[in-house]
Amino acid sequence: MSSSIVIIPTYNEIENVEAIIRAVFDLQKEFHVLIVDDNSPDKTGDCVRGLQEEFKGKLFLETRLEKSGLGTAYIHGFKWAIAKGYDYIFEMDADFSHTPSDLLRLLKACENGADLAVGSRYKKGVNVVNWPLHRVLLSYGASIYVKLITGMRVDDPTAGFVCYKRKVLEAIDLDSVRFVGYAFQIEMKFRAYLKHFKIEEVSIIFRDRVLGKSKMSSSIISEAIWGVFVMKMRSLFLKNKF
């Protein structure tokens, strides 16, 4: 059994899902893959089921009844992976925004002492390809805002390309994680930071999706802006919740 599993949440990713699965399995290091699909109308789940016989014992599918948010999809996957005994648990997008071969670099960082390795767009300047300027400014500005509010010295706190050691996820009360959109990524790093786990950033190049549609929305942005401030206040006055 592999010690590493890559969790990939999907909703209408039929154009990408088979290619991303094959790209992970083509790596020299063996990774298992868990797809957490929110009952995609485009039959993403059916595509994954069709591949499970070919990749028996290393491709897994969890199907939820409806679209319920990125954060809850990852929480579902984390609990599944912990129960199965994986030592290294990864987050990765289905749309090739994250380069599958960089999984090896995140894993190496954790094997060399990091508790949580973050694929960072901003560790060495701004390494983003094919994003419009306003989105780069929004994302980069959000990273500065999060550092100011939380005190957490992570250059890319909204990053969704992450490797966790199992002990980090076991130490976090996953049922108390509140955010469901992209602010979920901030909250998970903040909770790990408060528990004094070692967070290391690995510089990557982030590429905007080519196929499929972005899931970004105004409500997700609002959650990230206002939610981070509320999260910081809760961490000060309700320390037992963190």
Salt bridges, closest charged atoms under 4 A:
GLU13 OE2 - ARG209 NH2 2.64
GLU13 OE2 - LYS215 NZ 2.99
GLU18 OE2 - ARG22 NE 2.97
GLU30 OE2 - HIS32 NE2 3.53
ASP38 OD1 - ARG64 NE 2.64
ASP46 OD1 - ARG49 NH2 2.62
GLU54 OE2 - ARG22 NH1 2.86
GLU62 OE1 - HIS76 NE2 2.82
ASP87 OD1 - ARG166 NH1 3.09
ASP93 OD2 - HIS98 NE2 3.78
ASP95 OD2 - ARG209 NH2 3.31
ASP102 OD1 - ARG105 NH1 3.19
ASP115 OD1 - LYS167 NZ 3.27
ASP155 OD1 - LYS147 NZ 2.95
ASP156 OD1 - ARG121 NH2 2.71
GLU170 OE2 - ARG166 NE 3.33
ASP175 OD1 - LYS79 NZ 2.41
GLU187 OE2 - ARG191 NE 2.96
